[in-house]
């Protein structure tokens, strides 16, 4: 059974059983017994151990952050142009809510079928307020336990403030403006009018959440350790602030034409105030840059790298776009194994608990149980249906840093013919006869994408291993494997392979899979966020962040250094001088880089919305190879798949946020619904 980040780590230390609050028949602010029948709310704060257990019980109520696809708590990859489900069925029994979301099936009355226990759906609004209610009760009673030392009191306050702020963070990114309760412990059994209160504005919610994370950061430990992986740290709080401040500065929420297009007519019914500011404020980019730089200056995080060895593919010759390309990392791309430096973060090869890139993460069984199995070939016991799109494949650069369009001119990239020699680099085997579209690509492509005739090693199995998956029409891993009980296959011709270790196997003698961790936020995101925030500045700004002032302006060297660290780690050249001279070109490179670097890490959904390009990206039809092709030649054609019930994707401005449940709206007449859901 999956548990929350923090519950998984400390559950052995808890002295009492904490159970999740059952659904209340009253309103979202109501409280029931949080302990089992042996304890009641009056007993919770009688001693320090009970109070701490109660606090971790609040943390235990958060969904598993990796749970973004099947029974997802958030729209996730399948609500974007990076993911697609090969399942040919659908309807009322669909449990891929991101697909429901983009086909217009999610409403204030329906959030996805099949939710029960730890199988979530998109209705998490009430869950987050129950967490907030618990946290407020703790903060109100911190002085009650007589055996709570001052040091432990501050420690519990830090964790509790973080947990509460994280609940507001989740409300903000998925539902928009929150109802801010502050430290109030809302009474129970009051008339309905008592509970009715309006939503705050977007800016008010953003500022409050970041302020609470600031307070938590000053009380949280700077570092975790092997035994408490998953507990929040000062770095986790600062990193979430950096993420939020970048969102706050972005076009959708920062005045200008995009904000006007989406929210120009959305005002609060109680006072007519705009929920989302209609006035552009460039200084927000400076705040975002300062927040990212603060994490960088902590000095405890860096990109994960693996030293090159004899199996490492050599860097491509003749690269002249970046004079530093061949220098030793971090000053260039030399001396490291780009494949392992990226892949090992996700496959379980790198120990997540000591990985300097993972600012905050969690151990989880969900990746193996669903994401890995969902992409594995059916002939090896997988489902073969968690697809990526042709658009994603086309976004990967060549290994020399050129786009496929640039490399077509001299034949380095081709969509005709097949490779003539097998390859093996970094332990990654590739057959001869692979379509030339997949040759000479950057290492993140091979680490992330399962394509036709790619090898699935499955080395823990002694009987089913080193399997070449074929997605042609007649093959068992393609359309040929579709049955009444298994109506799914890789409908785009590509699956997500990013989280699969070479040892992972689901069938055969000795089959097992590596334990996985999910990175909630990585240092690579901080670097790219810093570059993006600086790039959007046209002047100098002095801004306040926490108790410090920072003067920030666009700095080409700082942009280059931050961005290039990510590119060099991938084995690619950095930004050119021509690109750096143009803020629009740098922004385009950042958008491409984030799409590739964070593939299926639940960033794309939020990125395209904050950039104001959601409608543009979603209007492009899903494309892939031709799954009906009976031969190689007919398979390798770009087509729009025509056999999925999820093809009719609806582009609607309302899909920026999940709706608030209609039952809540009826109980709270001062609350405005998100735009487009009335």
N, C-alpha and C positions, 0 to 999 in steps of 0.2 A: 504494500500500500504506500502510495506517495504521501509524504508529509511536507510541511513547510520547511524553508531553509533552516530556521533556527531550531524548530522542534526536533528535526532529525539529529542535530548535533548534541543537544543537551537532554534529550528525553530520558536517558539513563540516570540522570542526576535528579530528576524531579521526584519528590516524595509523595505526591498525590496525583490522582488521575484527573487531568483537565479535559473536559469535553467541549466540543463546539456547540455554541448556542443554537438551539433548534429554531426553526422559523417561527416568528411570532405572528399571532393573529391580529396584533395591533399595528403600530406604526414602526418605521425604520429605526426610531430612537429608543424603542422599548428594550427592556432588559429582562432576562429570565435567569434561572439558576445557571451559572457557568461551571460550577462543580457538579459532581455526581450527587446522588441523594445523601451521601454521608456528610456533605459540606453545604453551607449556604453562604450567601453574600456577606453576612455578618462575620463569618469565620475567616474570610479571605485575608483580612488585614490584621489578624491577631498576632502573627509572627512573621519574621522576615522570609522564611522559607515558603510559606503559603503565598505571600505577596509576589515573590519571584516566580513561583509556579503560575500564578494568575497572569503575570506579565507575559511569560512565554506562551501561555494559552492564547493571548491576543495575537502573538506572532504566528502561532500555529494555524490561525484562521485564514492567512493569506493563501491564495492559490499557488501552486508550484509554477514558478516563472517560466519553466521550460514548456509548460502545457499550453502551447500556442496553436496546435493543429487539430488533433482529435479531442473532442470535449474541451476545446479551448476556452479560457476565461476572457480572452481578448481576441479581436479579429485576426491578427497574426498574418503569417506569410501568404496564406491562401486568399486573403483579402487584398492582395497586391498583384503587380505584374511580375513578381518573382516566383510565385508558387501556383500550382494548379493540381487538382485532384483527378486522377485517372478513373475514379469510380464512375461507372456509367449509370448508376442508379441515382437515388436522391429522394426528395420529397420529405414526408413527415418523419422518416427514420434517419435522416441525415444527421451525422454527428460532427461534421466539419463546418463549424459555424461561420468561419471566414468566407466560405463559399455561399452560405445562406446570406451573409451580410452583403456581398457584392451583387447578388441576384435580387436584392430588395425584399427578402423574406423576413428580415429582422425588424420587428415593430415594437411599440410599447407594450404589446400584449404577447409577443412571442420572441424568445431569445435563443431558441434552439432546443431540439428534442433530446431526450435521453439523459438529462442531468439528474444525478442523485449521488449523495455521499461526496466522494472526491472526483466524480465526473462532473465537471463544471459546465456552465453555459455562459452566455454573455451578460446575464443579469447578476452583476456583482455589486451594484450600488448599495444594497442593504448590508451586505457582508462588511463593506468598508466602514459603514457607520457603526456597526456593532463593535468593530475593532476600536474605533475612536471612542466609543462609550466606555469600553474597558480601560483604555489608557487614561481618560479623564478621571475615572474613579481611582486609579492608582495615584495619579498626581495629586489628587485631593487628599489622599490618605498616606502620603509618604512619611509623615511624622507619627503615624499611629503605632506601628510595631515597635515595642520597647527594646527589642533585641537587634534592631537595625542600626549598624554603625554608620557614622557620617560618611565614610568612604563608600560603603555599600549603598547608602541612600543616593549619593551622587551618581554612582554607577547605574542604579535602577532608573533614575531620572533620565540619564542619557539614553539608555535603550528605549525607555517608554516614549520619550519625545521623538526618537527616530521612528519607532513603530507607528506612532500617530501621524507623523509627517509623511511616512511612506503610504499610509492609507489615503491621505489627501493627494499625494502624488498620483496614485492610481486613479482616483476620481478625476483629477485634472486632465490627465492625458487621454482617458477613454470617454469621459462624460462631459468634460468642460468645467465651467464654474461650479463651485461647491456651495453647500450650506455650511458656513463656518460656525462652529460651536465654541471656539476658544477652549477654555478650561471648564466650561459648564458641564456638570453632571446632570443630565436631563432627568427630571423626576418621572416616575412611572405612575400609571393610573390617573393621569390628569385629563381634563377635557381636551378634545381635539384641537381647540383653538390655541391651547398652550404650545402645541408642537409646531404650529404653522409659522414659518419664517421664510423670507425670500432667500434666493441664492445670492452669493456675493458676485461681484464682477470677475472677469477672467484675471485682470491685473491684481485684484485684491486676493484672490485665491493663490495666484502665483507668488506674490510677495509673502503671504502668510506661510505658505509651505516652505519657501526658501529660508525665511526667518527661523522657523522651527528646526530645520535641518542645521542651520548655523548654531543654534543653542545646543542641539544634540552633539554636534561635532566637538564642541569644547568639553564635553563630558565623556565622550567615547574614547576607547583606547586607540592609539595611533596604529597599532598593528594587531593582527590576530595571530593565531598559531595553529599548528597541526591539529590540535584537539578541538578547536572551536571554529573550524572552517564554516563559513556561512553567517557567523555573527557580524553585524554591522560594525564598522570602524569609522574613525575620523575621515579616512580617505573615501569610504563609501558615501558618507554624507556630503563631502565636498564634491565628489563626482556627480552625484544626483543634482546638486545645485548647478553644476556646469551644464549638465544636460538640459535642465529646465530653463536656465537663462538663455541658452541657444534657441530653444523653442520660442521663448518669449520675444526674442529679437527678430524672429523670422517673419516673412511677409504676411502669412495668414493672420498673425496676431499683433502686428505692429503697424497699424494704419495703412495708408496707401490704397491702391486700387484692388489688391487681392482681399484685404480685410473688408473693404467696402462692398465688394461683390458678394462675400459670404455673410457678413454680419452688419452691413450698413443699416438694415431695418430691424435689427434685433435689439429691443430695449426692454428693460425691466418694467413690468406692469405696475409695480408699486411706486416708482418715481420717475420713469422715463429715461433712466440712465442707460447708455449703451453697455452691453455686456462685454464687448470687445472694443478696445480703444480704436478710434478712427483717426488718430493723430500719430503720424510717424515720429519715432524717437530713435535717432541714430545711436544715442548713448547706450541703448540696450545692447548693441553689439560690443561695446567696450566692456560692459559688465560681464557679458558672456566670455569675452577673451580673458578678462581678469580671473574669472572663476576657473576656467580651464588651466590658465597659467599657474594658479595656486596649487592645483593638483600636481602639475609638473614639477613645481618647486619643492614639493614635499621630499623628493629625492628617493622615494622608496619603490617607485613603479618604473618599469621599462618594458619594451616589447620583448616577448619571448623569442629567443633564437637558438638554433642548433648549429654547432660548428660543422663546417664542410668536411667531408671525408672522401675516400676514393670512389664511393658510389654516387656522390653528388654530381648532378649535371653541370658542366662548365657554363659560365656565362656566355651568351652569344657574342661572337666577334663583330667588330666593326661598328659598335655603337658610338656615335659622335654627338648625339643630342645633349648629353650630360657629361661634361669633362671629368666628373667625380665618380662616374658609374663603376669603374673597376677598382676603386679604393676599397680598403677593408672596412666592413661594417663597424660602426654606424656612419662612417664618412662616405660610404659607397655600398655597393651590393656584394662586394667580395668577401670571401672567407666564411660564409655561412651557407647552410643548406636551406634554400628558400622553401622547398616543399615541406620538409619536416618542421621548419620554424613556424609555419602556418598550420599545417595539418594536425600536428601533435597537440595543439591546444584543445581540439574538439574531439579527438578520437579516444582519449583516455591514456595516450602514451605519455604525455607530460602530466606530472603530478599537480593537479589543480590547487591543492592546499598550499603549495609553495611556489606557484607560478607567479612571477613578478608582474605579469600583464593583467591578471585577473584582480581588479580592484574590489569587486564584490561578486560572489558566485555561490553556487549551491550544488551539492551532490543530488543526483536524481536518477530514478529508474525509468523515468518517462522516455528519455531519449532512446534507450534500447528497446523498451516495450512498444513504442509507437513510431518514432521518427526513423530509427534505423531499420526496424522491421518493415515499416511502410515503404521503404525504398529498395529493400533487398529483392533480388529476382525471385519470382514465384518458384522456380525450380530448386531454389535453395531454402525454401520455407518462408520467404517474405511475401509482401503484398504487391510490390512493384507498381505503386500508384501515386507516390508522393513526388510529383513532377516539378521540374523547373521549366522555364519557357525559353524559346529561341532568343528572345530579347536578352535574357541573362547570358546565354552562351555568347551572343554577339558583343556583349559589354566587356568580356575579358580581352585583354590586350595580347599581342604576340609576345614572345619571350624577349624581344628586343625593345619592347615598349611602344611599338607602333600599333595603330588601330588596324583592324582587318582591311579597311578600305585603303589605308596607306600601304599596307603590305601586299595588296593585290597587284599593284603596279609592277613589281618585279617578280611576281610569282611565289613569294614567300608564303602567302595565304592563297588557297585555292578551294573552290567548291566543285572541283572535278577531280576524279581519280582517287587513288588510294596509296597509302604508304607501302614501301617495298621492303623495309627492314624492321624487325622488331626492335624495341628499345626497353631499357631498364635503368631507371635513375631513382636514387633514394629509396630503393626497394619497391618502386612502383613499376610493375611490368606492363608493357603495351605491345600488343600483337602487331605483326605486319598485316597489311590489308585494312588498316583503319582509315576511315574517310579523311581526306586531306583537310577538311574543315577543322579537324581536331588536332592537327599536327602543329608543332612550333608555337604552342600557346603558353601563356604564363603559368607558373606553378600552381597558383590558386585555382586555376581551371581544373587541373588534374586532381587536386586535393578535394574538390567540391562537387564535381559533376560526373554522374554515371551516364555514359553515352553508349550508343550501339556498338557492340563488340569490345567494350571495356571489360577488363578482367576483375572479377570479384574473388579475392584470394581466399577468404574464409579458412585461414590456416589452422584454426583450432580443431577443425573437423578433419579426421583422417580419411574420410570416405567421400565427402563432397567439398572439393576445394578447387582453387584456380579455375573458376568457371567463367567462360566467355558468354556474357549475356547478349542475346540477339533479340531485337525488338521488331523483327520483320513480321508481316501479317501471320505467317503460318507457325511461328515459333512459340513454344510454351511460355516464354517470357514476354511475348507480345500478344497480339490479338488472338493467336492460336491457343492461348491459355485461358481465355474467357469461358466461364461456365455459368450456369444458373446460380450456383452458390458462390462463385467468385467472379462477379461482373466488373473486374477492374484490370487495368494494365497501364503501362507508361504511355499515356495518350499523346504526349508531346515528343516522345522519343528520348527524354532526359529525366533522370531522377536525382534527388539530392543525395550525394554520397559523402558529404562533408563530415558527418558524425560517425562514419564507419571505420573501425580499426581493421588492419589486415588480418588480425586474429579472429574477428567477429564472425560467428556462424550461428545459424538457427536450426539447422538440420544436420544429420550425419553423426558418426561416432565421435564423441569428445567435444561436440559443439558447445561453445560458450561465447561470451562477449565481455569486453573490457568494461569496467565501471566508468561511468561518464560523469562529468560535471557540466553545469550550465553557467556560462559567464553572463551575469546580469549586466555588468558594465566592464568594458576592457579599456586598457590604457590607449589602444589604437583609436578609440572613439574620442578620447580627450585630445589627442594630437590633431585629429582632423577637425574637431570642433574649434580648437584654438585657431587653426589656419583659416577656417571659414569665417569666424568672428572678426579676425583682423582684416580679412579680405574685403569685408563689407563696410569698412570705415573709410570715410572721405576726409575726416578732420581729426583733430586731437580732442580727447575727452578725459576729464578727471572725474572718476566715479568712486563711489563708496561700495566696498564689499566687506561685509562683516565690520570689524573695527579698523579697517585699513583703507586708505585712499590710494588709487592707482591712476596714473596718467597713461592713456593708451592711444595709439594711432596705428594706421596701416604701416607695417614694416615688412618689406619684401623678404629680407633675410630670415625673419622669424617665421613667415609663412612657408618659405622654402624648406627651412630646417625641420619644421614640424611635419609637413606633408611628406617630405622625402624620406623620413625615417620609416614610414609605412610602406612607401614604394620600394625602398631598398630592401626591406625585410622580405618583400615579395619577389626579389630578384629582378626588379625593374629599374630603369633610369628615372630620375626625378623630373620635376618641372623644368621646362626650358625658359630661357630669358624672355622669349616672345610671349609665352603663356603668362609669366609673372608680371609682364607689363600691362596686362589686361585683366581687370577684376572679373569680367564676365567669363573669360577663358579659364581663369583659376576656379571660379564657381562651377563651371562645367566639369572640370577635372575632379573637383571634390565630390560632385554628385555621382559621377561614374565610380569613383573610388569607394564611396560609402555603399553603393549598390553591390559591388563585388566583395569588398572586405567583410561586410556584415550580412552576407547572404544567409537568409533563414535564421537570423538572430533577432528578429522582431524589431528592426529599426526602419525598414523600408516603408512600412505602413505609416509611420509617423513622419518620416522625412518628406515623402511626396506631398503630404498634407501641409506641413509647415512651410514648404517652399512655394506652395500655391500652384503646384503642377499636377495635383491629383486627377483632375478631370482630363487633362492632356494624356497622362500615362494610362488611365483606365479606358480611354476611348480607343486605344490601340488594341486590335483583336489579339487574343492569345494565339501564338503561332508555335509550330514545332515541325519536326519531320513528319513524313506521311505514314501513319501507322497501318494504313490499308495497303501499303506497298508490298507486293509479294516477292519482289527481288531487291537486290541492293540498289539498282539504278532507279527504281520507282519509289523506294523508301526515302532516298536522300533528296527530297523535294520539300521546300518550305510550304506548309499548308496551314489552314485554320482547321483544327480538329472538328469533326462534324458529328461525333457520336456521344457527346457528354451532355447530360441534363443541366450542367452548370455553365453552358456557353453564353447564355443570354445575360450578360453582366449589365447592370443598370448603373449609369453614371448620374449621381445626384448629389448636390451640395450637402444634403443632410448627412451623408455618409462620412463626414469628418468625425462625428461623435456617435456613440451608441446612445439610443434614447433612454430617458428616465422611465421606469415602469409606470404604467397608467394607474396602477393602484396607489402609488405614491402621489401622483398628481391629484387624484381625487381626495386624498386625505389632507393635502397641503395646498390649499387654493392660492397661496401667494407665490408658489413656485412656478416658473415658466419652463415649458418643455423646450428641448433643443430644437433649433430651426428645422422645419420640414417634417416634423413628426406630429404636428397637431391634427 
